[in-house]
């Protein structure tokens, strides 16, 4: 017998106001700007980055009107409503606070900061200034994320008991690569580990217990980390690595069934909902192949931000500030434990 699962509910990109965006950084910023143009009615009108020649080429490629010579100039541009921060992790706090002080709404790439203390400082500043602050955890705004939320809320898999998720890949040691540079926020946890930790948080909420085992590699960065979380709704088994090829899948297991999200679980992929035993229960499959071919739906978070600003919100209801800070707190604990591990 087939199983019917809820259809996703997504905001109409043409229902909400078109805001003027400024972008800091042209690395992951490239995918974001292209996706915003393809998937939303938001407008990127200014950009700044460290290399001015590359920034001018970037602006020409995407038809961006203004290239600013500095972050200060961009955040104080009166022609901007929103600033998207796509610079290296250690710069996020300073740049976000500057944008907030200038009265701009901000979307900050993950991780929002280098610690829970910094994350709380950013989100508190946004609330005090009356501007919206969002972490760019784009997975929260994908159609599959809404399907997962609805399947759980509708009780299709019963009571949630366990979450499993991992994200790991192999990066050869290179001291010039940010992944191997502690001063740039290198290591597995901040770059990759935030995805499984955030996924677990979206299902189980804030943990009451954190247990960590991990390895420290060359340069002193965390290279392999396994985390056990316990929360009132269940437990999570999470892994991340920059020295191991992990399957990068996720699952949610309940008293009456489960959800399996294919690799890589934090992008538009295929998920299977099963009611009953995994081997012979009723099942249904959901996927969005058109998003997988179209910059992965990374621009959907821009539409979400426009909706929330129009509604007068100061935080995302799908990813509230308290949760953003709690995820950073788990990463803080894990990084502290691994910092005491012997070097490989």
Buried (B, 14 or more C-beta within 10 A) or exposed (E): EEBEBBEBEBBEBEEBEEBBBBBBBBEBBBBBBBBBBEBBBBBBBBBBBBEEEEBBEBBEEBEBEBBBEEBEBBBBBEEBBBBBBBBBBBBBBBBBBBBBEBBBBBBBBBBBBBBBEBBBBBBBBBBEBEBBBBBBBBBBBBBBBBBBBBBBEEEBBBEBBBBBBBBBBEBEBEEEBBBBBBEBBBBBBBBBBBBBBBBBBBBBBBBEEBEBBBBBBEBBBBBBBBBBBBBEBBBBBBBBBBBBEBEBBBBBBBEEBBBBBBBBBBBBBBBBBBBBEEEEBBBBEBBBEEBBEBBBBBBBBBBBBBBBBEEEBBBBEBBBBEBBBBBBBBBBBBBEBBBEBEEE
